[in-house]
């Protein structure tokens, strides 16, 4: 059976949809691919000249030592995510969820807020690494997390922010509520609340037929892949793994070696034939 028809049948037969998404989900919307140092440096050539890679830039130490430098990177990403429109694949998945399923949920390692922007309900999203659209205190002085309504202009010659957000509770530097590398000051209350809703979703649907559609989740930080595989194993679910490079998953699950948007469109074509 053709892999797209097989995936479509798994979706048609399911009662519950779990969408698991990694960084590759945003590539079709025009967001940069940070895969490897070259991918990161293509998006941010200044950091190549400074000898800094993504793992070194996505580190809270910059907000502590040089907040303008730390916010230069995250201020640019914030502006980029605000300007980016989610691609058609987001709407295809949401249509499946609303028209074909009893229930659905999204688990993503992305901090870009694209699922919310595409119209997904806030209470159906678990952002395991937090969100750039929320802020917290750098220290932190408290466990408060608040919406990021700041405009943070950046000098793109130096990648330094021209404005530094402040914590409204103590006046110290505010940072994105994003789980970074080597991060011991992240305030996880918002994400933990999402996680509890996700576990409740699983408990309520443990006896139903679940299909997991995983898009663009790599092995460098395998949190999303592990989530998909855990659900596939423990909930007798079928996992559809969509990834142009790291696509393999063992039977009875389904491997699709393709980018997210193209694969979702092809599955949708087959699904329309079945419905």
ZIJO-V235088 format. One line per field, one symbol per residue. psi: psi as a letter, one per 20 degrees, with the letter a starting at -180 (. if undefined). A space follows every 10 residues. Layout:
BEGIN
psi: ???
END
This chain:
BEGIN
psi: pphhhggghh ghiqhppppp pahihihiij qqojorhhgg hhhmhhhghi kpaghhhmpi hhhghmhhgg igghhggggg hhhppqrhhg hgghggghhi qhrrqppqiq jijhgghjjq phjjponhja pijqrrqhgq irkppqpnjq pnqpoihilp qipoqqpihi iapqrqmpoa pkojjpojgg hhgghhhghg gghhjhjrop ppoppkoaig nkggghgghg ghgijlqppo oophgmipqq qjrppomrqg ggghghghgh hhhh.
END
